[in-house]
């Protein structure tokens, strides 16, 4: 179990805050939902009395409080200065979801979390800001601002993850990079970003489940974990291939569809930056995968410990099996 039973109450209020925000008819109701979501996530972060968890909770609270203050204060200007108010509201939502150029807090907070909280921060906590950003796509300047933020997120998410050893920071910059694809999808379609978001969430769930099972937080500890089965290195490799969007894995399907949409809208320059960033992120995913290929090869391995095709827990297999949808059922070729 990821969380103690008592914390499922906070998880219920967390999801309730998201639903209140996205279904509210006023910015005041949006602010209430975001505050409920914030106050529910803080106890989930502070799962144990640990200074790292407390530091991450404090950083997250300060940044989210700043974003909420900017949101509620700029909403007061909506009647008199509508255009300025919408710009400030957009900036506050970009700050809340950790998009560039307001990404500075995201890797630092992520480094102080456990893997279940990493999954929540990368997925559920972004639903409300992304939905609200899609509500703001009513004018061309706001649309262009979102595209500029997406390009910056793609570049920072790709370049920031190079030569990093902590796995949580790698996942954080990977999340910033995937957020750029979601922001482009938000600016183009009201519903396609949801498809991309759910595909990304399932892929990230399989990776965080695997790392939570192994209790590894750095690249060196992951290599030294030395599981007694060949399935763990294989599944981890497939998970990262899918996260990078490498065909024919499942993660390629939403990226391929979004590339088609961007070509139809003649967004060649943003597409160039997104594809370049995807290649760079594939590089630092390969930094994680290649040691497994070398060390766990029976010919190259210096370890005499017997590794068998031992039993892997059903939860790990179920969460990982989603990445093989693209291999077993090549639905992207049917959509041509």
C-alpha positions as CSV (number, residue, x, y, z in Angstrom):
1,X,0.0,0.0,0.0
2,X,1.4,3.4,-1.0
3,X,-0.2,5.4,1.9
4,X,-1.5,4.6,5.4
5,X,-5.3,4.2,5.7
6,X,-5.6,7.5,7.6
7,X,-4.2,9.4,4.7
8,X,-6.9,8.3,2.3
9,X,-9.1,11.1,3.8
10,X,-6.6,13.7,2.7
11,X,-6.5,12.0,-0.7
12,X,-10.3,12.3,-0.9
13,X,-10.1,16.1,-0.1
14,X,-7.2,16.4,-2.6
15,X,-9.4,15.1,-5.4
16,X,-12.4,17.1,-4.1
17,X,-10.3,20.3,-4.4
18,X,-9.5,19.5,-8.0
19,X,-13.1,18.8,-8.9
20,X,-14.2,22.1,-7.2
21,X,-11.6,24.1,-9.1
22,X,-12.4,22.7,-12.6
23,X,-16.2,22.9,-12.1
24,X,-16.4,26.4,-10.5
25,X,-18.2,29.2,-12.3
26,X,-16.1,32.0,-10.6
27,X,-12.4,32.6,-9.9
28,X,-13.2,32.7,-6.2
29,X,-14.5,29.2,-6.4
30,X,-11.4,28.2,-8.3
31,X,-9.3,29.7,-5.5
32,X,-11.2,27.8,-2.8
33,X,-10.7,24.5,-4.7
34,X,-7.0,25.1,-5.2
35,X,-6.6,26.0,-1.5
36,X,-8.4,22.8,-0.4
37,X,-6.1,20.8,-2.8
38,X,-3.1,22.5,-1.3
39,X,-4.0,21.9,2.3
40,X,-4.8,18.3,1.6
41,X,-1.4,17.6,-0.1
42,X,0.7,19.0,2.7
43,X,-0.1,16.2,5.2
44,X,0.4,13.6,2.4
45,X,3.9,15.1,1.9
46,X,4.7,15.1,5.6
47,X,4.0,11.4,5.9
48,X,6.7,10.9,8.5
49,X,8.6,13.1,10.9
50,X,11.5,13.7,8.7
51,X,13.4,17.0,8.0
52,X,13.5,16.3,4.2
53,X,9.7,15.8,4.1
54,X,9.2,19.0,6.2
55,X,11.5,21.0,4.0
56,X,9.7,19.8,0.8
57,X,6.3,20.5,2.4
58,X,7.4,24.1,3.4
59,X,8.8,24.8,-0.1
60,X,5.6,23.5,-1.7
61,X,3.4,25.5,0.6
62,X,5.2,28.8,0.0
63,X,5.2,28.5,-3.8
64,X,1.6,27.4,-3.9
65,X,0.5,30.1,-1.5
66,X,2.3,32.7,-3.7
67,X,0.5,31.3,-6.8
68,X,-2.9,31.4,-4.9
69,X,-2.3,35.0,-3.8
70,X,-1.5,36.1,-7.3
71,X,-4.6,34.2,-8.6
72,X,-7.1,35.8,-6.2
73,X,-5.5,39.3,-6.4
74,X,-5.5,39.3,-10.2
75,X,-9.1,38.0,-10.3
76,X,-10.1,41.3,-8.5
77,X,-9.0,43.2,-11.6
78,X,-11.1,41.1,-14.0
79,X,-13.9,43.6,-14.3
80,X,-11.7,46.7,-14.8
81,X,-8.6,45.3,-16.5
82,X,-9.8,42.1,-18.1
83,X,-6.8,41.5,-20.3
84,X,-4.2,42.2,-17.6
85,X,-6.1,40.0,-15.2
86,X,-6.1,37.1,-17.6
87,X,-2.3,37.4,-18.1
88,X,-1.7,37.4,-14.3
89,X,-4.0,34.5,-13.8
90,X,-2.2,32.5,-16.5
91,X,1.2,33.3,-14.8
92,X,-0.2,32.1,-11.5
93,X,-1.4,28.8,-13.0
94,X,1.9,28.2,-14.7
95,X,3.6,28.8,-11.4
96,X,1.3,26.3,-9.7
97,X,2.0,23.5,-12.2
98,X,5.8,24.1,-12.3
99,X,6.0,25.2,-16.0
100,X,8.9,27.2,-17.3
101,X,10.0,29.9,-16.6
102,X,8.4,29.2,-13.1
103,X,9.9,25.7,-12.8
104,X,12.6,26.5,-10.3
105,X,10.7,25.0,-7.3
106,X,9.6,21.7,-8.9
107,X,12.8,19.6,-8.9
108,X,13.7,20.8,-5.3
109,X,10.3,19.8,-3.9
110,X,10.4,16.5,-5.9
111,X,13.8,15.6,-4.3
112,X,12.3,15.5,-0.8
113,X,9.3,13.2,-1.6
114,X,8.7,9.5,-1.6
115,X,7.7,7.8,-4.9
116,X,4.0,7.8,-4.2
117,X,4.0,11.5,-3.6
118,X,6.2,12.0,-6.7
119,X,3.4,10.4,-8.7
120,X,0.7,12.6,-7.1
121,X,2.7,15.8,-7.6
122,X,3.5,14.9,-11.3
123,X,-0.1,13.9,-12.2
124,X,-3.1,14.8,-10.0
125,X,-1.7,18.1,-8.9
126,X,-1.5,19.3,-12.5
127,X,-5.1,18.5,-13.5
128,X,-6.7,21.7,-12.1
129,X,-4.0,24.2,-13.4
130,X,-4.1,22.5,-16.9
131,X,-7.9,22.6,-17.0
132,X,-8.0,26.2,-16.0
133,X,-5.3,27.1,-18.6
134,X,-7.5,25.5,-21.2
135,X,-10.4,27.8,-20.1
136,X,-8.1,30.8,-20.7
137,X,-7.5,29.9,-24.4
138,X,-9.8,32.6,-25.6
139,X,-7.4,35.0,-27.2
140,X,-4.4,34.8,-29.5
141,X,-1.9,36.5,-27.1
142,X,-2.7,34.1,-24.3
143,X,-2.3,31.2,-26.7
144,X,1.1,32.4,-27.8
145,X,2.2,32.8,-24.2
146,X,1.3,29.2,-23.5
147,X,3.2,28.0,-26.6
148,X,6.3,30.1,-25.5
149,X,6.0,28.5,-22.0
150,X,5.8,25.1,-23.6
151,X,9.0,25.7,-25.7
152,X,10.9,26.9,-22.6
153,X,9.6,23.8,-20.6
154,X,10.8,21.5,-23.4
155,X,14.3,23.0,-23.4
156,X,14.6,23.2,-19.6
157,X,13.2,19.8,-19.0
158,X,15.6,18.3,-21.5
159,X,18.8,20.2,-20.6
160,X,18.2,20.1,-16.9
161,X,18.1,16.3,-16.7
162,X,21.5,15.8,-18.2
163,X,24.2,14.4,-15.9
164,X,21.9,14.0,-12.9
165,X,22.2,11.1,-10.5
166,X,19.1,11.5,-8.3
167,X,16.2,9.6,-9.9
168,X,13.6,11.9,-8.5
169,X,15.2,15.0,-10.1
170,X,15.4,13.1,-13.4
171,X,11.7,12.3,-13.1
172,X,11.1,16.0,-12.2
173,X,12.8,17.3,-15.3
174,X,11.1,14.6,-17.4
175,X,7.8,15.8,-16.0
176,X,8.6,19.4,-17.0
177,X,9.4,18.2,-20.5
178,X,6.1,16.2,-20.8
179,X,4.3,19.3,-19.5
180,X,5.5,21.1,-22.6
181,X,3.7,18.6,-24.8
182,X,0.6,18.9,-22.6
183,X,0.6,22.7,-22.9
184,X,0.9,22.6,-26.7
185,X,-2.1,20.2,-26.6
186,X,-4.0,22.6,-24.4
187,X,-3.4,25.4,-26.9
188,X,-4.6,23.3,-29.8
189,X,-7.4,21.1,-28.4
190,X,-9.8,21.1,-25.4
191,X,-9.8,17.4,-25.0
192,X,-6.6,15.9,-26.5
193,X,-4.4,17.1,-23.6
194,X,-6.5,14.8,-21.4
195,X,-5.6,11.8,-23.6
196,X,-1.9,12.7,-23.3
197,X,-2.2,13.3,-19.6
198,X,-3.8,9.9,-18.9
199,X,-1.2,8.1,-21.0
200,X,1.6,9.9,-19.2
201,X,0.0,9.1,-15.8
202,X,-0.2,5.4,-16.5
203,X,3.4,5.3,-17.7
204,X,4.7,7.2,-14.7
205,X,2.7,5.0,-12.4
206,X,4.5,1.9,-13.7
207,X,7.9,3.6,-13.1
208,X,7.2,4.9,-9.6
209,X,5.7,1.5,-8.6
210,X,8.9,-0.1,-9.7
211,X,11.2,2.3,-7.9
212,X,9.0,2.1,-4.8
213,X,9.3,-1.7,-4.9
214,X,13.1,-1.4,-5.1
215,X,13.3,1.6,-2.7
216,X,15.9,3.3,-4.9
217,X,16.4,7.1,-5.2
218,X,19.7,7.5,-7.0
219,X,21.1,6.0,-10.2
220,X,24.0,4.3,-8.3
221,X,21.6,2.7,-5.8
222,X,19.4,1.5,-8.6
223,X,22.4,-0.2,-10.3
224,X,23.5,-1.7,-6.9
225,X,20.0,-2.9,-6.1
226,X,20.9,-6.1,-8.0
227,X,17.5,-7.8,-8.0
228,X,17.4,-11.6,-8.3
229,X,15.4,-11.6,-11.5
230,X,16.1,-10.5,-15.0
231,X,12.5,-9.1,-15.2
232,X,13.2,-6.0,-13.2
233,X,16.0,-4.6,-15.5
234,X,13.9,-5.5,-18.5
235,X,10.7,-3.8,-17.2
236,X,12.6,-0.7,-16.1
237,X,14.1,-0.4,-19.6
238,X,10.7,-0.8,-21.3
239,X,9.2,1.8,-18.9
240,X,11.8,4.4,-19.8
241,X,11.5,3.6,-23.5
242,X,7.8,4.2,-23.2
243,X,8.3,7.4,-21.2
244,X,10.6,8.7,-23.9
245,X,8.0,8.1,-26.6
246,X,10.1,5.6,-28.5
247,X,8.1,3.5,-31.0
248,X,6.5,1.0,-30.8
249,X,5.9,1.5,-27.1
250,X,2.7,3.1,-25.7
251,X,4.3,6.5,-25.0
252,X,4.8,7.0,-28.7
253,X,1.1,7.1,-29.5
254,X,0.1,10.4,-27.9
255,X,3.3,12.1,-29.1
256,X,2.7,10.8,-32.7
257,X,-0.9,12.1,-32.6
258,X,0.2,15.5,-31.3
259,X,2.9,15.8,-34.0
260,X,0.2,15.2,-36.6
261,X,-2.0,18.0,-35.0
262,X,0.9,20.4,-34.8
263,X,1.7,19.8,-38.5
264,X,-1.9,20.4,-39.5
265,X,-1.7,23.8,-37.6
266,X,1.7,24.7,-39.2
267,X,3.4,24.9,-35.8
268,X,6.8,23.9,-37.2
269,X,9.0,26.0,-34.9
270,X,7.5,24.7,-31.6
271,X,7.5,21.2,-33.1
272,X,11.3,21.5,-33.8
273,X,12.0,22.4,-30.2
274,X,9.8,19.6,-28.8
275,X,11.4,16.9,-31.0
276,X,14.9,18.1,-30.1
277,X,14.1,18.0,-26.4
278,X,12.6,14.5,-26.9
279,X,16.0,13.3,-28.3
280,X,17.9,14.9,-25.4
281,X,15.5,13.3,-22.8
282,X,16.0,9.9,-24.5
283,X,19.8,10.4,-23.9
284,X,19.4,10.7,-20.1
285,X,16.9,7.8,-20.1
286,X,19.6,5.7,-21.8
287,X,22.0,6.6,-19.0
288,X,19.7,4.7,-16.7
289,X,19.1,1.8,-19.1
290,X,22.6,1.1,-20.4
291,X,24.1,0.0,-17.0
292,X,21.4,-2.6,-16.8
293,X,22.2,-3.9,-20.3
294,X,25.9,-4.2,-19.4
295,X,25.8,-5.4,-15.8
296,X,22.9,-7.9,-16.1
297,X,24.2,-9.5,-19.2
298,X,25.4,-13.0,-18.3
299,X,28.6,-12.6,-20.4
300,X,29.5,-9.2,-19.0
301,X,28.3,-9.6,-15.4
302,X,31.0,-9.8,-12.7
303,X,28.4,-10.9,-10.2
304,X,28.1,-14.7,-9.6
305,X,24.8,-14.3,-7.9
306,X,22.2,-16.4,-9.6
307,X,19.5,-14.4,-11.4
308,X,16.4,-16.3,-12.4
309,X,13.1,-15.4,-14.0
310,X,11.7,-15.1,-10.5
311,X,8.2,-14.1,-9.6
312,X,7.3,-10.4,-9.9
313,X,4.4,-9.0,-7.9
314,X,1.1,-8.7,-9.7
315,X,0.9,-4.9,-9.0
316,X,4.3,-4.3,-10.7
317,X,3.3,-6.5,-13.7
318,X,-0.2,-4.8,-14.0
319,X,1.2,-1.3,-13.9
320,X,4.0,-2.1,-16.3
321,X,1.8,-4.0,-18.8
322,X,0.3,-0.7,-20.0
323,X,3.6,0.1,-21.7
324,X,3.2,-2.9,-24.0
325,X,-0.1,-1.8,-25.5
326,X,1.8,-0.2,-28.4
327,X,3.7,-3.4,-29.1
328,X,0.8,-5.9,-28.7
329,X,-1.9,-3.7,-30.4
330,X,-0.4,-1.2,-32.9
331,X,-3.4,1.1,-32.8
332,X,-1.3,4.0,-34.1
333,X,-1.0,2.3,-37.5
334,X,-4.8,1.8,-37.6
335,X,-5.3,5.6,-37.0
336,X,-3.3,6.5,-40.2
